[in-house]
Amino acid sequence: MKPLYILLLILIVNASYSQPLKTDRYFIETKDTVSALAPISITRDILEDRKGNIWIMSFQGIIMYDGKVFTNYTLKEKLIHFHMFSVMEDKIGNIWFGSVGGGFYKYDGKSFTLFTKEGGLPDDRISCFMEDRAGNIWIGTDNGVSRYDTSAAHNQSTRAGFTTMSGLPLTSKKGFTNYSTSDGLCGDMVNSIIQDKSGKIWIATRSSISCYDGKSFTDFKNEEGMPFKNVRCIKEDKGGKIWIGGEDGLYCYNPSATGNGMLTKLMANFISYVFQDKAGNIWLSAVEEKGMAMYKYDMKSFAKILEKKEGSDSQIFEITEDKTGNIWFGKFGGVGRFDGKSFNYFTE
């Protein structure tokens, strides 16, 4: 009986490693891999890649719009069934997809590679990505920020640690450097990361903002010398100004100014997202009494572009611009596109 027991134990262990990661309860199962209609679930991030494809991070998974149809890559490529939160394209064309609870994928145009805590991440809840000047990928998580050394990954790219098999991550722990509050970061729940023109890295968290100079973290505080509260988004514009959106409202920090002119508060509403278009306008989503509204700021005045009706579909999570100048935005009930005159929600 003993050899049979050992054989059964081996079979059980092997079976456990052949099963995909546990599906997250918020993932919305759908049947259509290809559809003429957009996803109708929460959309948290949108990207237009260098080929002109629109990538939509939704609760239905990774959706790609090629201008004609919407393809669910989570179903098409048999990826883990987790709702998606963030997306970024790096300098050489790789696309990085962050999930909530399932780690992140790197897509090189041919195959998907999955990275999780087992491979060195501090947490599997991925909020954002940023590529620094050296080509390293910074990953915001719910347990601090991680810097992924792509050169280290390249040196090991032939190893089995950088492939996926049956949905399981087998990534090497090498290549990740993790930072948390124990290293001086102001908070572990990271929402947004940028690198400014001087090379400094700004990390926005639920607690406040930290600036990293390559050696240490420094807290960035408001005009009253207090930490910013629940910073949801941080962006640098073309002129080098830093835009901060969160619970305290909308702020603009001008590092070239002096004294009180360096930090200006422009709106008191809770700001969930900030984006600058090609013309230099600042777009933002602001919380109002009956939901959320989208605004465009031309550096002189604010214009309300979209005021959603009262209800759950009034939330706007992400704003971006495509190559033709259309404004795309993620919302509670899917995705929308604004061409300057009318809106298309791709639901009919």
C-alpha positions in Angstrom: 0.0 0.0 0.0 2.9 2.3 0.7 3.9 2.6 -3.0 0.3 3.3 -4.0 0.0 6.0 -1.3 3.2 7.7 -2.6 1.8 7.5 -6.2 -1.5 9.1 -5.1 0.4 11.8 -3.2 2.5 12.6 -6.3 -0.7 12.7 -8.5 -2.4 15.1 -6.0 0.6 17.5 -5.9 1.0 17.5 -9.7 -2.7 18.1 -10.1 -2.5 21.1 -7.7 0.3 22.6 -9.9 -1.7 22.1 -13.1 -4.7 24.0 -11.9 -5.1 27.7 -12.7 -5.1 30.3 -10.0 -8.4 30.7 -8.1 -10.9 32.9 -10.0 -11.7 36.1 -8.2 -15.3 36.6 -7.2 -15.6 40.0 -8.9 -14.6 38.7 -12.3 -17.6 38.7 -14.7 -17.8 35.5 -16.8 -18.9 36.1 -20.4 -19.3 33.7 -23.4 -18.4 35.9 -26.3 -14.7 36.1 -27.1 -15.3 38.5 -30.0 -18.1 41.0 -29.9 -19.3 44.1 -31.8 -20.2 45.6 -28.3 -18.0 47.0 -25.6 -17.8 45.5 -22.1 -20.6 46.6 -19.9 -18.7 46.1 -16.6 -16.5 48.5 -14.6 -13.6 49.7 -16.7 -10.6 50.9 -14.7 -7.9 51.7 -17.2 -7.5 52.3 -21.0 -4.5 52.3 -23.3 -4.0 52.9 -27.0 -0.9 51.0 -28.1 1.5 52.0 -30.8 -0.5 50.0 -33.4 -3.6 51.9 -32.6 -5.4 49.1 -30.7 -7.4 50.2 -27.6 -6.9 48.0 -24.5 -9.6 48.1 -22.0 -9.1 46.8 -18.4 -12.5 45.6 -17.2 -14.2 43.3 -14.7 -14.7 41.0 -17.7 -10.9 40.8 -18.2 -8.6 42.2 -20.8 -10.5 43.6 -23.8 -8.9 44.8 -27.1 -10.7 47.0 -29.6 -9.1 47.1 -33.1 -11.5 49.7 -34.5 -14.1 47.0 -35.5 -14.6 44.4 -32.8 -13.9 43.9 -29.1 -11.8 40.8 -28.4 -11.7 39.4 -24.9 -8.0 38.3 -24.5 -8.7 36.7 -21.1 -10.9 34.2 -22.8 -9.0 34.0 -26.1 -5.6 33.3 -24.4 -7.1 31.4 -21.5 -5.7 33.8 -18.9 -6.5 33.8 -15.2 -10.0 35.1 -14.5 -9.3 38.2 -12.5 -10.8 41.6 -12.9 -8.2 44.0 -14.5 -7.2 47.4 -13.1 -4.1 48.8 -14.9 -2.3 48.8 -18.2 0.9 50.3 -19.7 3.0 49.9 -22.8 6.8 50.1 -22.4 9.3 51.7 -24.8 9.9 48.5 -26.8 6.2 47.6 -27.2 5.6 45.2 -24.4 2.2 45.7 -22.7 1.8 45.2 -19.0 -1.6 44.3 -17.5 -2.3 44.5 -13.7 -5.1 42.5 -12.0 -6.7 42.8 -8.6 -5.5 39.7 -6.8 -3.9 37.7 -9.6 -0.7 39.6 -10.1 0.3 41.0 -13.6 0.9 39.9 -17.1 3.6 41.0 -19.6 2.5 40.6 -23.2 5.2 40.7 -25.9 2.8 40.6 -28.8 3.0 36.8 -29.0 2.6 35.3 -25.5 1.6 36.3 -22.0 3.9 35.9 -18.9 2.3 36.0 -15.5 4.1 37.4 -12.4 2.7 37.0 -8.8 3.9 37.1 -5.2 5.5 33.7 -5.7 7.8 35.3 -8.2 8.9 38.2 -5.9 6.0 40.7 -5.9 5.0 42.2 -2.6 1.3 41.8 -3.4 -0.9 40.4 -6.1 -3.2 43.5 -6.2 -1.7 45.7 -8.9 -2.8 49.3 -9.2 -0.4 50.9 -11.6 2.8 50.7 -13.7 5.6 53.1 -14.7 8.7 52.6 -16.8 11.7 54.7 -15.7 14.5 56.1 -17.9 16.6 53.0 -17.4 13.8 50.7 -18.6 12.9 49.3 -15.2 9.2 48.7 -14.5 7.7 50.1 -11.3 4.6 48.4 -10.0 2.2 49.8 -7.6 0.6 47.3 -5.2 -1.5 47.2 -2.1 1.6 46.3 -0.1 4.1 48.9 -1.4 5.9 49.5 -4.7 8.1 47.1 -6.6 10.9 47.9 -9.1 11.3 45.2 -11.7 14.8 45.2 -13.2 14.2 44.2 -16.9 17.9 43.7 -17.5 18.0 41.1 -14.8 14.9 39.5 -16.4 16.6 39.5 -19.8 19.6 37.7 -18.5 17.4 34.9 -17.2 14.9 34.9 -20.0 15.8 31.5 -21.2 15.0 29.9 -17.8 11.7 28.2 -17.1 11.1 30.9 -14.5 9.9 33.3 -17.1 7.3 31.2 -18.8 3.8 30.2 -17.8 2.4 26.7 -17.8 -1.2 25.8 -17.2 -2.0 29.3 -15.9 0.5 29.0 -13.0 3.3 31.6 -12.6 6.8 30.2 -12.4 8.6 33.5 -12.4 12.0 33.8 -10.7 12.2 36.0 -7.6 15.2 37.7 -9.1 14.7 41.1 -10.6 12.2 42.6 -8.1 13.2 45.2 -5.5 10.3 46.0 -3.1 9.8 49.1 -1.0 7.3 49.6 1.8 6.7 51.9 4.8 9.6 50.1 6.5 11.9 51.6 3.8 10.4 55.1 4.2 7.5 55.0 1.8 4.6 57.1 3.1 2.0 54.4 2.6 1.8 50.8 1.3 -1.4 51.2 -0.7 0.0 52.7 -4.0 -2.3 54.4 -6.5 -0.1 56.1 -9.0 3.6 56.5 -10.0 5.5 58.9 -12.3 9.1 59.9 -13.0 9.5 63.6 -13.5 11.9 65.4 -15.8 14.6 65.6 -13.2 14.5 61.8 -12.7 12.7 61.9 -9.3 10.0 59.3 -8.8 6.7 60.3 -7.3 4.6 57.7 -5.6 1.0 58.5 -4.7 -0.6 56.4 -2.0 -3.8 56.2 0.1 -1.7 57.9 2.9 0.1 60.7 1.0 2.9 61.2 -1.5 6.5 60.1 -1.4 9.4 61.3 -3.6 12.2 58.9 -4.3 15.6 60.3 -5.4 17.2 56.9 -5.9 18.4 56.6 -2.4 15.7 57.6 0.0 12.0 58.6 0.3 10.9 62.1 1.2 7.3 63.0 2.1 5.7 65.7 -0.1 3.1 67.7 1.8 0.4 70.3 1.1 0.5 74.0 1.6 -0.3 73.6 5.3 2.6 71.2 5.8 0.2 68.2 6.1 0.2 64.9 4.2 -2.1 64.7 1.2 -5.0 62.4 1.8 -5.9 59.5 -0.4 -4.0 60.6 -3.6 -5.6 58.8 -6.5 -3.6 60.1 -9.4 -0.4 62.0 -10.0 0.8 63.2 -13.5 3.5 65.5 -14.9 2.5 67.8 -17.8 4.6 68.8 -20.8 5.9 71.8 -18.9 7.1 69.9 -15.9 4.3 70.8 -13.6 3.0 68.0 -11.3 -0.8 67.5 -11.1 -2.2 65.9 -7.9 -5.7 64.5 -7.6 -7.3 63.0 -4.6 -9.4 63.5 -1.5 -8.0 67.0 -1.0 -9.0 68.1 -4.5 -6.9 69.1 -7.5 -3.4 70.6 -7.0 -0.8 71.8 -9.3 2.9 71.9 -8.2 5.3 74.1 -10.2 8.9 73.2 -9.3 10.2 76.2 -11.2 8.1 78.7 -9.1 9.1 80.1 -5.7 7.4 80.4 -2.4 3.6 80.2 -2.2 3.4 80.0 -6.0 4.8 76.5 -6.1 1.7 74.7 -5.0 -1.8 75.8 -6.2 -5.2 74.3 -5.3 -7.5 74.5 -8.2 -10.6 72.5 -7.2 -11.9 71.2 -3.9 -13.8 68.2 -5.2 -12.5 64.7 -4.7 -10.5 64.0 -7.9 -10.1 60.4 -9.1 -8.2 60.9 -12.3 -6.0 63.5 -14.1 -4.9 63.5 -17.7 -3.3 66.0 -20.2 -4.2 65.8 -23.9 -2.0 66.7 -26.9 -3.3 70.3 -26.9 -2.2 70.8 -23.3 -5.7 70.7 -21.7 -6.1 68.9 -18.4 -8.9 66.4 -18.2 -10.2 65.2 -14.8 -13.0 63.3 -13.2 -14.4 65.0 -10.1 -16.9 63.7 -7.5 -20.0 65.8 -7.2 -23.2 65.6 -5.2 -24.9 63.3 -7.7 -22.1 61.1 -8.9 -19.1 62.2 -10.9 -18.4 64.6 -13.8 -15.7 65.0 -16.4 -14.0 68.4 -16.8 -11.6 70.0 -19.2 -9.3 72.7 -17.9 -7.6 74.9 -20.5 -5.3 76.6 -17.8 -7.9 79.4 -17.5 -11.2 77.9 -16.7 -13.0 74.5 -16.1 -15.6 73.3 -18.6 -17.9 70.4 -17.6 -17.8 68.0 -20.5 -19.9 65.2 -19.2 -22.3 65.1 -16.3 -23.6 61.6 -15.8 -27.1 61.0 -14.6 -27.6 60.1 -11.0 -26.9 56.5 -10.2 -24.2 53.9 -10.2 -23.1 54.5 -13.8 -22.0 58.0 -12.9 -18.5 57.0 -11.9 -15.6 57.8 -14.2 -12.3 56.0 -13.5 -9.9 56.8 -16.3 -9.4 59.3 -19.2 -7.1 59.0 -22.1 -6.7 60.3 -25.7 -6.2 58.3 -28.9 -4.1 59.2 -31.9 -7.1 60.9 -33.7 -7.9 63.1 -30.7 -10.9 61.2 -29.3 -11.2 61.1 -25.5 -11.8 57.7 -24.1 -13.0 57.2 -20.5 -13.7 54.2 -18.3 -16.8 54.1 -16.3 -18.9 52.0 -14.0 -20.9 50.5 -17.0 -18.1 50.1 -19.5 -16.2 52.5 -21.8 -17.1 55.7 -23.6 -15.5 57.7 -26.4 -16.0 61.5 -26.9 -15.1 63.0 -30.3 -15.5 66.6 -29.2 -19.2 66.7 -30.0 -20.9 63.4 -29.2 -20.4 60.3 -27.1 -20.2 56.6 -28.2 -20.6 53.9 -25.6 -20.4 50.9 -28.0 -23.4 49.3 -26.4 -25.9 49.3 -29.4 
